[in-house]
Amino acid sequence: MRFTSPLQRGKLLLRYKRFLADIELESGETVTAHCAQPGTMMGLTEPGNRVWVSLSDNPKRKLKYSWELVEVDLGKGPVIVGVNTGLPNKLAADAIQGGVIEELAGYPELRREVRYGGNSRVDILLEGNGVKPCYVEIKNVGLMREHGRAEFPDAVTARGAKHLRELSAMVREGNRAMLLYVVQREDAERFAVARDIDPEYGQAFDEARAVGVEALCYACALSDQEIVVHRRIPIED
């Protein structure tokens, strides 16, 4: 996925109220950007971090800028991390249709935001070719507390546990269900559920796997021009 217009570089001043970030652009102008990430963004919000923002031409938007990327360093050199949680669904859809995610190949129909379960919407529904449908729930991953080890979640997520229970229900009904973690950072070598942050989510993950919900994790390649899903990384037990 290429950004539709060049991103502007700046310096993070403060992230606050979850969805707001004050950023000083290279021009010297200070702007307030929308932050789509609802979690804690642990390890990503140090004032002074280099960031990139996009500028919207939508006149109805209250905040014209969106925070897209941040550069961090865990001691092994700087790495770019994607913080826009509105992107992984598109990234995943592009990767599935492009044949990058081989485990989800062979479905001629891909639909997004389809109603299912208890008043929820599944991120992607794959159908066709006479095979059972596959319900795909996508989670954005940006947390890394140990070099090379990406983790989810970065905060308690009752919604995430609910999604796992609904995927389990789809499997019990004879469908296929997949939990796809999309890591928006290049330094990830493996993935783990952050059970210490949210034990309930960890339990729901284990229960879902036990009934047949599948799990995959793919890492992205990032630059200030594009983000693409490009390689699978292992999930720790």
N, C-alpha and C positions, 0 to 999 in steps of 0.2 A: 504494500500500500504506500503510494507516494503522497506526500503532503501536497495539497492543491495549490499552495502558494508558499514562497520561502518563509521559513521560520525566522523570528527575530531573537537574537541572543541577549541575555541580560544576567543580572545577579539577583538571587533570592534575598529579599529583606525579611519577610515574615509570612508564614502560612498560619491562618487563624480562622476560627468559626467553620472549620472543616472544608468549606468550599471556596475560600478566598485566599489569595496570595498577593502580597505586595512585591513588585519586581522593579528593579532599576534597569532600564534598557541601556544598551551601549550608547545611545544618543544622550543619555543623562536624564531622560524623562522617567518618572516613576508612575507605574500603572498598577491597577488592581486587576488581576486575572482570575477567571473562574478555574477552580480546581475540582475536577470531576471525581477525584479519589475520596471516598467517604471514610476510609480507614485511618489508622494512626499515621501511616506513611513513615513508620519507624526507620530511621537511618537515612532519610531522604530530604529532610527539611532543615538542615543546618543553614543558618543565615550565612550568606556569602557564596553558597553553591552556585555554580554556573547553570543556567536554565535556558530553555527555549520556549517561546510562546508563539501561537498562531493568532492572526488577526482576522476577525470575521467581518464581512461586509453586510451582514444582516442588520438592517436598521431597527429591528424590533428587540435586539439583544440589549440587555442592560449593561452587561460587561462585554466589551468587544474582543478582549483578549482571552485566550485559553492556554493554560499551562500544559505543555506537551511532554517535555523532556527535562531531565536533571542529570548532572554529572556528579558522580560520587567516587570515592576511593577507599577501599577496605584495606589498603596497604599493598596491593598488588598492581597499582596503576589505575588511572581514571577509567571509568566505564559509564556509558550513557544508559539511563533507565527511563523507560516510558511510564508516565504517570496518568495518562488519560485513559480511564477505565471504560470510556465509550468506544474504544478502538478494538479490543480483543475479539468481539463478535464478528466484525468485518474481517479482521486478520484471519480468524479461524475459517470463515466461509471461503475466503480467497484461497487459503491453503488446501482446504478440502477439494474445492473445484479444480485447483491446479495440480492435484495429485500428490501434494507434499505429504499429507497425512495418509499414508497407505492403509492404515487400520480402518479408515472411514471411506475407502474407495468403493466404487461399484453401485452407488446410489444415483440414479439419474435426476432425482428431484430433491432440491434443497429449499426449505422454507424457514424463515426466521420469525421469532416471536409468535409462536403458535400456542394457543391456550391448551392447557392440560392440567391434570391433578386438581388440587384444591385451590381454584381461582388463581393459578399461576400461568406463566408463559414460559415455554421452553425456548432456550436461545436458538437452537437449530433443530429441525426435524428432517431427517433423511428418509426418503421413501422410494419405492419403485422396484422394477425388475422382479416382482413377485416374492421379494424377501420381506421379513418382518421389519417394521419401521424401527429407526434408531433415534432415540431422544438424546440430544447432546446439550449438556449444561456446561457453560464456559466460565472459568474463573480467572481473573487477572492476578498475576503474581509479580510483586515487586520487592518483597521482603527478603533480605539476606543478612543474617547476623553472623554467620561463619562463612568465610570465603568459599565460593563454589556451591554452597547449599542454599537453594531457594526454598522459601517456606510460604505456606498459606494456612490460616489467615493471619493478618497482622493485628486483628482485634476480634473480640467476641462477635460472632455472626449467627444469630438465630435464623436469619434468612437462609444462610448457607446450609445449616442443618436441615431446614425444611426442604430445600431442594434435594438433598440426599434422600430423604424419606420419600419424596414424590418419585424420584428416579427408581427407587426400590419397588414402589407400587407398580410402575410401568413394567419392570422385569417380571413381577409376579403375574401380571396379566398376559405374559407371553411375548413382550416386546424386547428389544435391545435398548440398553441405556448406557451412556458414556459420560463420564466426568472428564472434561478436557481443561487442564491447567495451561494457560498461556503465560510464559515468563517473558516480560518485557525488559530483559537485560541479557547481555551476551556472556557474562561471567558465570552463568549457572552450569554446573556439571552434574548436579543431582537435585532431587526435590524431596521434601518431607512435609508432612502435616505438622503444624505448630501446635502440638497437643498441650503444651504448657500455657499457651495463650488462650486456647478455647478447648477445654477437655470435652465438652458436649459435642463439638464439631468432630473431634477425633473419634469419639464413640460412634457417632452417626456415620462417619466415613468407614469405619471397620464393619459396621452392621450392613451398610450398603454393599460393600465388597463381598461380604459373606453370602448375600442373596444373588449375586451375579452382576451387579453394576460394575462396569469396566472403568478403568482410570488410565489416562495418558497425560504426559507432560511434554510440551514442546517449547523450546526457547526461540527467541527472536534475534535477528540481526538488526541493529538500529543505527541510524545516522540522522543528521538534521534534514535529510531529504526523503527518507523512507524508512518504513518498518516492515519486515517480512518474517513470517514463521519459517524456520529453516532446518531445525534438527530436534530429534527426540532425545530426552534425557531420562535416566531411570528414576523411579519412585522408590524411596526407602520404605521398608516394611514398618 
